[in-house]
Amino acid sequence: MSTLKLGKVGITLGGIFDPSKSYDKLVMVTYGGHSWVSASEVPSGMYPGDNNGYWQLFSARGEQGPQGLIGPTGVAGPQGEKGDT
């Protein structure tokens, strides 16, 4: 039976992008509110979104939504002790 080496086939979570680190291929990081996946091995200092060919946008942050409705006022809590007046 022959063996087939596929290499890395899944995305690894890399957390928040750190410019002092290098990244292997297929590592997902967050930067600027977006998620990025490394398209190849990334040397340190290569920022996502700089059109450097190392990173591919995976998901983009959406726009801020409108303010929601104001909810009902809650029940008043017990009155505390009165201080010196």
All heavy atoms as an XYZ file, in Angstrom:
621
protein
N       0.844     -1.166      0.000
C       0.000      0.000      0.000
C       0.897      1.239      0.000
O       1.823      1.350      0.779
C      -0.905     -0.010      1.227
C      -1.755      1.223      1.319
S      -2.667      1.394      2.855
C      -4.012      0.303      2.585
N       0.600      2.201     -0.876
C       1.401      3.419     -0.935
C       0.842      4.460      0.033
O      -0.326      4.430      0.407
C       1.424      3.974     -2.356
O       0.116      4.323     -2.743
N       1.692      5.376      0.413
C       1.307      6.441      1.333
C       1.316      7.764      0.584
O       2.254      8.058     -0.164
C       2.301      6.516      2.512
O       2.316      5.246      3.167
C       1.902      7.583      3.495
N       0.304      8.547      0.793
C       0.188      9.854      0.165
C       0.322     10.920      1.236
O      -0.444     10.940      2.197
C      -1.167      9.982     -0.541
C      -1.478     11.314     -1.190
C      -0.504     11.591     -2.338
C      -2.899     11.300     -1.712
N       1.313     11.817      1.093
C       1.485     12.907      2.045
C       0.716     14.120      1.542
O       1.009     14.655      0.482
C       2.955     13.264      2.195
C       3.730     12.338      3.066
C       5.082     12.926      3.343
C       5.599     12.381      4.638
N       6.794     13.084      5.075
N      -0.291     14.529      2.304
C      -1.105     15.673      1.913
C      -0.586     16.989      2.463
O      -0.917     18.048      1.964
C      -2.546     15.470      2.389
C      -3.302     14.299      1.774
C      -4.677     14.185      2.407
C      -3.413     14.479      0.278
N       0.198     16.933      3.500
C       0.628     18.176      4.140
C      -0.501     18.733      4.984
O      -1.452     18.046      5.328
N      -0.431     19.999      5.287
C      -1.453     20.639      6.106
C      -2.697     20.872      5.256
O      -2.623     21.463      4.188
C      -0.917     21.966      6.647
C      -1.835     22.619      7.617
C      -1.176     23.832      8.247
C      -2.131     24.476      9.215
N      -1.577     25.672      9.811
N      -3.848     20.425      5.742
C      -5.082     20.536      4.963
C      -6.165     21.328      5.690
O      -7.241     21.520      5.148
C      -5.639     19.154      4.572
C      -4.692     18.437      3.646
C      -5.940     18.321      5.801
N      -5.920     21.776      6.902
C      -6.927     22.526      7.657
C      -6.373     23.814      8.212
O      -5.159     23.989      8.345
N      -7.265     24.724      8.532
C      -6.886     26.018      9.089
C      -6.591     25.872     10.575
O      -7.319     25.203     11.305
C      -8.017     27.038      8.857
C      -8.152     27.323      7.363
C      -7.773     28.316      9.635
C      -9.317     28.205      7.006
N      -5.527     26.521     11.010
C      -5.148     26.579     12.416
C      -5.467     27.972     12.940
O      -5.198     28.959     12.255
C      -3.637     26.324     12.588
O      -3.311     25.058     12.020
C      -3.229     26.349     14.042
N      -6.040     28.059     14.133
C      -6.352     29.362     14.711
C      -5.090     29.986     15.303
O      -4.404     29.365     16.111
C      -7.434     29.222     15.781
C      -8.753     28.627     15.294
C      -9.744     28.522     16.451
C      -9.335     29.461     14.167
N      -4.797     31.213     14.891
C      -3.584     31.893     15.334
C      -3.825     33.048     16.278
O      -2.889     33.707     16.705
N      -5.098     33.347     16.596
C      -5.403     34.423     17.537
C      -5.253     35.798     16.906
O      -5.400     35.986     15.700
N      -4.925     36.775     17.740
C      -4.737     38.154     17.291
C      -3.397     38.264     16.585
O      -2.376     37.766     17.071
C      -4.808     39.116     18.489
C      -6.185     39.020     19.151
C      -4.523     40.549     18.053
C      -6.278     39.747     20.476
N      -3.383     38.913     15.419
C      -2.154     39.062     14.639
C      -1.064     39.736     15.466
O      -1.289     40.733     16.138
C      -2.431     39.889     13.374
C      -1.189     40.234     12.618
C      -0.522     39.264     11.902
C      -0.687     41.520     12.637
C       0.644     39.574     11.210
C       0.468     41.844     11.948
C       1.129     40.865     11.231
N       0.138     39.187     15.403
C       1.313     39.726     16.092
C       2.401     39.935     15.049
O       2.923     38.970     14.497
C       1.776     38.740     17.161
C       2.982     39.212     17.946
O       3.605     40.221     17.564
O       3.311     38.552     18.949
N       2.762     41.194     14.744
C       3.742     41.447     13.687
C       5.143     40.918     13.995
O       5.958     40.786     13.090
C       3.752     42.971     13.561
C       3.207     43.477     14.846
C       2.263     42.423     15.344
N       5.415     40.578     15.247
C       6.735     40.048     15.579
C       6.847     38.548     15.309
O       7.930     37.989     15.394
C       7.068     40.323     17.052
O       6.231     39.563     17.912
N       5.717     37.899     14.987
C       5.715     36.461     14.732
C       5.695     36.166     13.244
O       5.216     36.965     12.447
C       4.466     35.830     15.358
C       4.445     35.834     16.864
C       3.137     35.345     17.418
C       2.849     33.907     17.085
N       1.616     33.409     17.716
N       6.207     35.011     12.869
C       6.018     34.486     11.515
C       4.898     33.451     11.597
O       4.619     32.912     12.662
C       7.310     33.866     10.985
O       7.733     32.818     11.822
N       4.238     33.189     10.466
C       3.095     32.279     10.458
C       3.255     31.235      9.370
O       3.747     31.533      8.282
C       1.794     33.063     10.216
C       1.437     33.977     11.360
C       1.871     35.300     11.386
C       0.678     33.517     12.426
C       1.550     36.135     12.435
C       0.354     34.346     13.482
C       0.789     35.658     13.482
O       0.473     36.480     14.535
N       2.845     30.010      9.682
C       2.805     28.942      8.685
C       1.633     29.186      7.741
O       0.761     30.017      7.998
C       2.609     27.578      9.359
C       3.822     27.160     10.178
O       4.941     27.574      9.838
O       3.623     26.409     11.153
N       1.581     28.421      6.676
C       0.464     28.476      5.744
C      -0.812     27.991      6.447
O      -0.760     27.116      7.307
C       0.763     27.594      4.533
C      -0.292     27.635      3.467
C       0.113     26.784      2.281
C      -0.948     26.866      1.204
N      -0.576     26.105      0.010
N      -1.942     28.581      6.094
C      -3.276     28.223      6.596
C      -3.457     28.500      8.089
O      -4.051     27.707      8.822
C      -3.624     26.770      6.272
C      -3.778     26.437      4.800
C      -4.049     24.958      4.610
C      -4.888     27.267      4.173
N      -2.951     29.659      8.538
C      -3.187     30.097      9.905
C      -4.143     31.285      9.844
O      -3.931     32.221      9.072
C      -1.872     30.504     10.611
C      -2.154     31.078     11.992
C      -0.937     29.321     10.712
N      -5.212     31.234     10.642
C      -6.178     32.323     10.669
C      -5.884     33.241     11.844
O      -5.692     32.774     12.967
C      -7.606     31.785     10.801
C      -8.647     32.897     10.810
S     -10.330     32.301     11.046
C     -10.576     31.458      9.503
N      -5.835     34.544     11.559
C      -5.629     35.554     12.598
C      -6.707     36.621     12.477
O      -7.374     36.732     11.453
C      -4.235     36.218     12.479
C      -3.119     35.207     12.675
C      -4.077     36.969     11.170
N      -6.861     37.397     13.542
C      -7.744     38.557     13.477
C      -6.874     39.809     13.469
O      -5.848     39.884     14.153
C      -8.715     38.609     14.667
O      -7.967     38.642     15.889
C      -9.645     37.421     14.671
N      -7.298     40.785     12.651
C      -6.572     42.044     12.554
C      -7.514     43.089     11.972
O      -8.155     42.841     10.955
C      -5.328     41.894     11.668
C      -4.548     43.171     11.491
C      -3.791     43.683     12.538
C      -4.576     43.855     10.297
C      -3.087     44.859     12.380
C      -3.872     45.031     10.124
C      -3.128     45.532     11.177
O      -2.423     46.701     11.029
N      -7.622     44.227     12.625
C      -8.470     45.295     12.129
C      -9.949     44.948     12.106
O     -10.696     45.492     11.296
N     -10.369     44.018     12.965
C     -11.766     43.618     12.996
C     -12.136     42.572     11.961
O     -13.288     42.172     11.864
N     -11.171     42.121     11.166
C     -11.403     41.130     10.125
C     -10.667     39.833     10.479
O      -9.774     39.824     11.318
C     -10.888     41.621      8.773
C     -11.375     42.983      8.385
N     -12.701     43.290      8.240
C     -10.697     44.119      8.116
C     -12.822     44.552      7.892
N     -11.618     45.090      7.814
N     -11.002     38.753      9.784
C     -10.281     37.484      9.911
C      -9.486     37.263      8.628
O     -10.014     37.442      7.523
C     -11.254     36.322     10.105
O     -11.954     36.475     11.309
N      -8.237     36.880      8.779
C      -7.321     36.677      7.651
C      -6.713     35.287      7.733
O      -6.447     34.778      8.816
C      -6.191     37.698      7.707
C      -6.654     39.115      7.649
C      -7.060     39.898      8.710
C      -6.785     39.928      6.495
N      -7.424     41.128      8.268
C      -7.260     41.187      6.906
C      -6.538     39.704      5.137
C      -7.489     42.215      6.013
C      -6.767     40.752      4.259
C      -7.242     41.982      4.697
N      -6.447     34.664      6.569
C      -5.797     33.361      6.510
C      -4.511     33.520      5.707
O      -4.507     34.125      4.636
C      -6.712     32.297      5.850
C      -5.972     30.983      5.675
C      -7.960     32.082      6.683
N      -3.431     32.953      6.238
C      -2.153     33.033      5.526
C      -2.186     32.131      4.294
O      -2.551     30.969      4.363
C      -1.003     32.632      6.453
O      -1.231     31.360      7.024
N      -1.834     32.708      3.144
C      -1.861     31.978      1.874
C      -0.579     31.184      1.655
O      -0.528     30.291      0.812
C      -2.071     32.951      0.722
N       0.459     31.523      2.399
C       1.747     30.829      2.331
C       2.450     31.088      3.659
O       1.870     31.686      4.554
C       2.581     31.361      1.158
O       2.861     32.734      1.346
N       3.695     30.643      3.790
C       4.442     30.971      4.999
C       4.664     32.477      5.032
O       5.045     33.078      4.027
C       5.765     30.213      5.029
C       5.577     28.718      5.232
C       6.892     27.990      5.459
O       7.934     28.648      5.617
O       6.852     26.760      5.469
N       4.396     33.091      6.177
C       4.452     34.543      6.306
C       5.614     34.937      7.216
O       5.650     34.557      8.378
C       3.132     35.091      6.907
C       3.176     36.607      7.027
C       1.937     34.642      6.089
N       6.564     35.728      6.696
C       7.639     36.215      7.557
C       7.110     37.284      8.516
O       6.070     37.899      8.252
C       8.652     36.806      6.579
C       7.930     37.021      5.309
C       6.735     36.129      5.309
N       7.799     37.511      9.611
C       7.363     38.522     10.566
C       7.311     39.890      9.888
O       8.042     40.165      8.938
C       8.297     38.557     11.778
O       9.607     38.896     11.378
N       6.420     40.724     10.371
C       6.295     42.082      9.862
C       5.389     42.247      8.662
O       5.181     43.357      8.198
N       4.832     41.156      8.143
C       3.935     41.239      6.986
C       2.494     41.329      7.484
O       1.908     40.332      7.907
C       4.105     40.032      6.064
C       5.432     39.978      5.384
S       5.574     41.408      4.285
C       7.289     41.292      3.867
N       1.949     42.525      7.445
C       0.608     42.780      7.969
C      -0.474     42.315      7.008
O      -0.340     42.496      5.796
C       0.418     44.275      8.220
C       1.095     44.780      9.458
C       2.460     45.012      9.483
C       0.368     45.038     10.608
C       3.089     45.485     10.623
C       0.989     45.520     11.752
C       2.349     45.736     11.750
O       2.964     46.198     12.880
N      -1.571     41.770      7.543
C      -2.713     41.451      6.694
C      -3.278     42.739      6.086
O      -3.295     43.788      6.721
C      -3.734     40.848      7.676
C      -2.923     40.375      8.828
C      -1.778     41.328      8.932
N      -3.726     42.651      4.864
C      -4.356     43.789      4.207
C      -3.406     44.737      3.515
O      -3.828     45.739      2.957
N      -2.110     44.463      3.531
C      -1.130     45.339      2.885
C      -0.876     44.968      1.431
O       0.110     45.411      0.851
C       0.201     45.320      3.648
C       0.169     46.178      4.905
O      -0.816     46.912      5.094
O       1.134     46.118      5.675
N      -1.735     44.128      0.836
C      -1.566     43.680     -0.552
C      -0.182     43.082     -0.793
O       0.437     43.310     -1.823
C      -1.820     44.834     -1.531
C      -3.257     45.272     -1.522
O      -4.165     44.460     -1.372
N      -3.484     46.551     -1.676
N       0.292     42.320      0.183
C       1.621     41.716      0.055
C       1.561     40.269     -0.429
O       2.583     39.634     -0.570
C       2.382     41.808      1.387
C       1.598     41.216      2.549
O       0.830     40.282      2.379
N       1.787     41.759      3.736
N       0.373     39.743     -0.673
C       0.229     38.389     -1.196
C       0.314     37.290     -0.157
O       0.103     36.124     -0.473
N       0.617     37.633      1.079
C       0.735     36.617      2.123
C      -0.596     36.290      2.785
O      -0.772     35.205      3.311
C       1.723     37.065      3.203
C       3.154     37.059      2.747
C       3.832     38.244      2.488
C       3.835     35.868      2.572
C       5.147     38.238      2.072
C       5.155     35.846      2.159
C       5.804     37.035      1.908
O       7.099     37.011      1.490
N      -1.523     37.232      2.798
C      -2.767     37.064      3.532
C      -3.968     37.160      2.609
O      -3.973     37.936      1.661
C      -2.900     38.150      4.608
C      -1.851     38.069      5.659
C      -0.731     38.837      5.751
C      -1.803     37.176      6.765
N       0.007     38.479      6.845
C      -0.629     37.465      7.489
C      -2.639     36.170      7.224
C      -0.290     36.770      8.642
C      -2.289     35.476      8.366
C      -1.125     35.780      9.071
N      -5.000     36.380      2.939
C      -6.259     36.446      2.206
C      -7.364     36.748      3.210
O      -7.449     36.115      4.263
C      -6.547     35.139      1.489
C      -7.841     35.194      0.731
C      -7.939     34.127     -0.325
O      -7.008     33.376     -0.556
N      -9.081     34.050     -0.960
N      -8.224     37.720      2.853
C      -9.340     38.074      3.717
C     -10.301     36.892      3.800
O     -10.730     36.359      2.781
C     -10.061     39.306      3.164
C     -11.229     39.829      3.988
C     -10.762     40.297      5.361
C     -11.913     40.961      3.244
N     -10.620     36.467      5.005
C     -11.534     35.340      5.211
C     -12.935     35.847      5.541
O     -13.916     35.370      4.998
C     -10.997     34.451      6.337
C     -11.789     33.198      6.544
C     -11.586     32.095      5.733
C     -12.724     33.101      7.556
C     -12.309     30.924      5.918
C     -13.455     31.944      7.756
C     -13.254     30.858      6.934
N     -13.022     36.810      6.459
C     -14.320     37.412      6.786
C     -14.089     38.860      7.202
O     -13.131     39.165      7.900
C     -15.048     36.635      7.891
O     -14.322     36.679      9.095
N     -14.985     39.736      6.744
C     -14.858     41.161      7.022
C     -15.872     41.594      8.073
O     -16.992     41.095      8.120
C     -15.066     41.963      5.743
N     -15.453     42.537      8.883
C     -16.340     43.104      9.895
C     -17.430     43.897      9.188
O     -17.179     44.628      8.235
C     -15.540     44.025     10.819
C     -16.399     44.779     11.813
C     -15.592     45.676     12.710
N     -14.863     46.651     11.915
C     -13.889     47.403     12.389
N     -13.521     47.272     13.632
N     -13.279     48.266     11.618
N     -18.646     43.772      9.661
C     -19.766     44.511      9.091
C     -19.851     45.918      9.655
O     -19.118     46.302     10.569
N     -20.769     46.670      9.101
C     -21.002     48.041      9.556
C     -21.768     48.036     10.873
O     -22.501     47.097     11.174
C     -21.802     48.815      8.501
C     -21.066     48.970      7.179
C     -19.826     49.824      7.308
O     -19.844     50.824      8.045
O     -18.807     49.473      6.678
N     -21.617     49.120     11.638
C     -22.354     49.290     12.887
C     -23.835     49.379     12.569
O     -24.242     50.107     11.662
C     -21.898     50.574     13.589
C     -22.721     50.968     14.786
C     -22.115     50.514     16.087
O     -20.940     50.225     16.147
N     -22.917     50.454     17.117
N     -24.642     48.643     13.304
C     -26.082     48.672     13.107
C     -26.722     49.857     13.814
O     -26.073     50.565     14.589
N     -28.011     50.087     13.579
C     -28.703     51.201     14.229
C     -28.909     50.930     15.725
O     -28.911     49.783     16.162
C     -30.048     51.255     13.506
C     -30.268     49.873     12.999
C     -28.888     49.328     12.694
N     -29.082     52.005     16.475
C     -29.347     51.903     17.910
C     -30.649     51.144     18.122
O     -31.643     51.395     17.431
C     -29.450     53.306     18.524
C     -29.843     53.331     19.981
C     -28.754     52.811     20.893
O     -27.589     53.059     20.665
N     -29.128     52.086     21.924
N     -30.660     50.236     19.057
C     -31.866     49.473     19.357
C     -32.863     50.280     20.180
O     -32.561     51.394     20.650
N     -34.055     49.715     20.371
C     -35.091     50.377     21.158
C     -34.710     50.380     22.635
O     -34.021     49.480     23.118
C     -36.422     49.645     20.983
C     -36.967     49.587     19.555
C     -38.222     48.716     19.514
C     -37.274     50.978     19.051
N     -35.187     51.387     23.353
C     -34.940     51.467     24.795
C     -35.902     50.514     25.489
O     -37.111     50.527     25.218
C     -35.121     52.907     25.308
C     -34.064     53.805     24.661
C     -35.035     52.955     26.828
C     -34.206     55.270     24.983
N     -35.380     49.686     26.362
C     -36.206     48.719     27.069
C     -36.960     49.346     28.230
O     -36.743     50.512     28.591
N     -37.849     48.583     28.844
C     -38.633     49.108     29.967
C     -37.739     49.325     31.193
O     -36.716     48.680     31.364
C     -39.659     48.001     30.236
C     -39.025     46.759     29.695
C     -38.186     47.206     28.526
N     -38.172     50.268     32.037
C     -37.439     50.555     33.272
C     -37.597     49.390     34.231
O     -38.698     48.842     34.390
C     -37.985     51.842     33.925
O     -37.862     52.910     32.975
C     -37.221     52.195     35.179
N     -36.508     49.010     34.876
C     -36.545     47.909     35.808
C     -37.173     48.295     37.144
O     -37.471     49.474     37.408
N     -37.375     47.322     37.999
C     -37.953     47.532     39.322
C     -36.937     48.268     40.189
O     -35.735     47.954     40.167
C     -38.319     46.168     39.961
C     -38.858     46.346     41.358
C     -39.292     45.413     39.081
N     -37.424     49.233     40.981
C     -36.537     49.985     41.877
C     -36.028     49.071     42.983
O     -36.784     48.261     43.535
C     -37.287     51.175     42.472
N     -34.782     49.216     43.326
C     -34.195     48.431     44.397
C     -34.530     49.037     45.754
O     -35.141     50.109     45.838
N     -34.134     48.372     46.837
C     -34.420     48.895     48.163
C     -33.636     50.191     48.433
O     -32.549     50.366     47.909
C     -33.976     47.763     49.100
C     -32.970     47.002     48.310
C     -33.377     47.137     46.875
N     -34.218     51.077     49.229
C     -33.552     52.326     49.550
C     -32.463     52.052     50.576
O     -32.655     51.308     51.545
C     -34.551     53.325     50.114
C     -33.903     54.659     50.382
C     -34.915     55.766     50.493
O     -36.087     55.597     50.179
N     -34.490     56.905     50.964
N     -31.327     52.681     50.353
C     -30.209     52.524     51.291
C     -30.336     53.428     52.506
O     -31.269     54.237     52.602
N     -29.393     53.282     53.400
C     -29.401     54.127     54.597
C     -29.124     55.567     54.238
O     -28.397     55.846     53.280
C     -28.336     53.634     55.583
C     -28.598     52.262     56.135
C     -27.527     51.833     57.130
O     -26.940     52.721     57.783
O     -27.286     50.624     57.213
N     -29.714     56.485     55.008
C     -29.489     57.909     54.773
C     -28.274     58.345     55.571
O     -28.095     57.952     56.712
C     -30.700     58.714     55.166
C     -31.897     58.440     54.265
C     -33.010     59.387     54.544
C     -34.142     59.057     53.574
N     -34.992     60.161     53.341
N     -27.469     59.147     54.940
C     -26.300     59.676     55.636
C     -26.629     60.924     56.434
O     -27.775     61.366     56.477
N     -25.630     61.525     57.103
C     -25.813     62.754     57.873
C     -26.138     63.896     56.925
O     -25.518     64.047     55.886
C     -24.565     63.078     58.667
C     -24.278     62.038     59.739
O     -25.238     61.402     60.195
O     -23.098     61.879     60.096
N     -27.139     64.689     57.319
C     -27.486     65.869     56.515
C     -27.383     67.121     57.313
O     -27.380     67.182     58.473
C     -28.915     65.770     55.942
O     -29.821     65.520     56.998
C     -28.979     64.719     54.891
